[in-house]
Amino acid sequence: VVVGAALRVHQYDLIPFHHETADEYQHGWEGWTLLHEGRPAAWTFYPQFYPPENITPFRWYGDSYYLARPYFDHPPGFSLLVGATCTVLGAGQMLECTLHRMRWVPILSGLLTIFLVGRTGWKFFPDRSAGTLAALLYPTLPMIDMGNRLVKAENLLAPLLLAQVSWLEGYLANN
């Protein structure tokens, strides 16, 4: 977990670069506005599906966006986590949900995944070295490291699946 944290935190708000995927901003903006304004707002790739009065085109850091109010492209669960994290880290308005604030959610999710990978390996293989090796290899794979920095809801899939496997194993063992 310490190796994974060191790799993920190093220049986490610079690499992957700004606008590698604009979806990162969608989650921060949706979560922040839902928490602070009571209804979600975020950029949409599908402005044609919204009434024209609910769409505001604007430019931010040189990129064009269509802001939808209210926003309904994605479910808000992950976005609420990101919006709450941005709020705790000082975002006073939607556009202050920056990579510096938002990327802590996938980084922490990735660290939880590293722990769960090791724990799963220790539980299911007689030789504990399998879990240890998996927990050492997983955080050092470049695609995993970079992916664990992106503010994408998919980053919750691995820890949720591993936690479910652990829970199911315990449930089956007791019944």
C-alpha positions in Angstrom: 0.0 0.0 0.0 2.9 2.4 0.8 4.5 1.7 -2.7 1.1 2.2 -4.3 0.6 5.5 -2.4 4.0 6.8 -3.4 3.4 6.0 -7.1 -0.1 7.4 -7.2 0.6 10.6 -5.3 3.7 11.6 -7.3 2.5 14.5 -9.6 -1.1 13.1 -9.3 -2.7 16.4 -10.4 -0.4 16.7 -13.5 -0.3 13.1 -14.9 -2.6 12.2 -16.7 -2.8 15.7 -17.9 -5.8 18.1 -17.7 -8.6 17.1 -20.1 -7.1 13.6 -20.7 -10.8 12.8 -20.1 -13.3 15.5 -19.4 -15.3 13.0 -17.5 -13.2 13.8 -14.5 -14.8 17.2 -14.3 -18.2 15.9 -14.8 -18.1 13.9 -11.6 -16.7 16.8 -9.5 -19.2 19.3 -10.9 -22.2 17.0 -10.6 -21.4 16.1 -7.0 -20.5 19.6 -5.8 -23.6 21.2 -7.3 -25.9 18.4 -6.0 -24.5 18.9 -2.5 -24.4 22.7 -2.5 -27.3 23.7 -4.8 -29.6 20.8 -4.4 -29.7 19.8 -8.0 -26.9 18.4 -10.2 -25.2 20.4 -12.9 -22.3 19.2 -15.1 -21.0 19.2 -18.6 -22.8 16.9 -21.0 -21.8 15.3 -24.3 -25.4 15.1 -25.2 -26.8 18.7 -25.2 -29.3 17.8 -27.9 -31.2 15.7 -25.3 -31.8 18.6 -22.9 -34.2 21.4 -23.4 -32.3 24.4 -24.8 -33.0 26.5 -21.7 -31.2 23.9 -19.6 -27.9 24.2 -21.6 -25.2 26.8 -21.1 -22.2 26.6 -23.4 -19.0 28.0 -21.9 -15.2 27.7 -22.2 -13.0 26.7 -19.3 -9.2 26.4 -19.5 -9.5 26.7 -23.2 -11.9 23.7 -23.6 -15.6 24.0 -24.6 -18.3 22.5 -22.5 -22.1 22.4 -22.5 -23.3 22.8 -18.9 -26.6 21.0 -18.2 -28.8 22.2 -15.3 -30.3 19.8 -14.1 -27.9 17.1 -15.2 -29.0 13.5 -15.7 -26.3 11.7 -17.8 -24.8 9.7 -15.0 -26.0 8.4 -11.6 -24.8 10.6 -8.8 -23.3 8.1 -6.3 -19.6 8.4 -7.3 -20.1 12.1 -8.0 -21.3 12.7 -4.5 -18.1 11.2 -3.1 -16.0 13.4 -5.4 -18.1 16.5 -4.7 -17.9 15.9 -0.9 -14.1 15.5 -1.2 -13.7 18.7 -3.1 -15.8 20.5 -0.5 -13.7 19.1 2.4 -10.6 20.2 0.5 -11.9 23.8 0.1 -13.9 24.0 -3.1 -16.2 26.9 -2.7 -17.8 26.7 -6.1 -18.2 24.2 -8.9 -15.2 25.2 -11.0 -13.0 24.8 -7.9 -13.4 21.1 -8.3 -10.0 20.7 -9.8 -7.8 17.6 -10.4 -5.8 18.6 -7.3 -8.9 18.1 -5.2 -10.9 15.4 -7.2 -8.2 12.9 -7.7 -7.9 12.0 -4.0 -11.1 9.8 -4.4 -9.7 7.4 -7.1 -6.3 7.4 -5.3 -7.8 6.3 -2.0 -10.0 3.8 -3.9 -6.9 2.4 -5.6 -5.1 2.1 -2.2 -8.1 0.2 -0.8 -7.9 -2.1 -3.9 -4.2 -2.8 -3.3 -5.0 -3.9 0.3 -8.0 -6.0 -0.9 -5.9 -7.7 -3.6 -3.4 -8.8 -1.0 -6.1 -9.8 1.4 -7.9 -11.9 -1.2 -4.7 -13.6 -2.2 -3.9 -14.4 1.4 -7.4 -15.9 2.0 -7.7 -18.0 -1.2 -4.2 -19.4 -1.6 -2.4 -21.6 0.9 0.9 -19.9 0.3 0.6 -16.3 1.5 3.3 -15.2 -0.9 0.7 -15.2 -3.7 -1.3 -12.5 -2.1 1.9 -10.5 -1.2 3.2 -10.8 -4.7 -0.1 -9.7 -6.2 -0.3 -6.7 -3.8 3.3 -5.7 -4.8 2.7 -6.1 -8.6 -0.7 -4.6 -8.8 0.3 -1.0 -7.8 3.4 -1.0 -9.9 1.7 -1.7 -13.3 1.7 1.7 -15.2 -1.8 1.3 -16.6 -3.2 0.5 -13.1 -1.3 3.4 -11.6 -2.5 5.9 -14.1 -6.0 4.5 -14.1 -6.2 4.8 -10.3 -5.6 8.6 -10.7 -8.5 9.3 -13.1 -11.7 10.5 -11.6 -13.9 7.8 -13.1 -16.7 5.8 -11.5 -15.1 2.6 -12.8 -12.4 3.0 -10.1 -14.9 1.8 -7.6 -15.5 -1.5 -9.4 -12.4 -3.3 -8.3 -12.6 -2.6 -4.5 -16.4 -3.3 -4.5 -15.9 -6.6 -6.3 -13.0 -7.6 -4.0 -15.0 -6.6 -0.9 -18.0 -8.6 -2.3 -15.8 -11.7 -2.8 -14.5 -11.4 0.7 -17.9 -11.0 2.1 -19.3 -13.9 0.1 -16.5 -16.2 1.1 -17.1 -15.4 4.8 -20.9 -15.8 4.4 -20.5 -19.2 2.7 -18.0 -20.4 5.3 -20.4 -19.6 8.1 -23.5 -21.2 6.4 
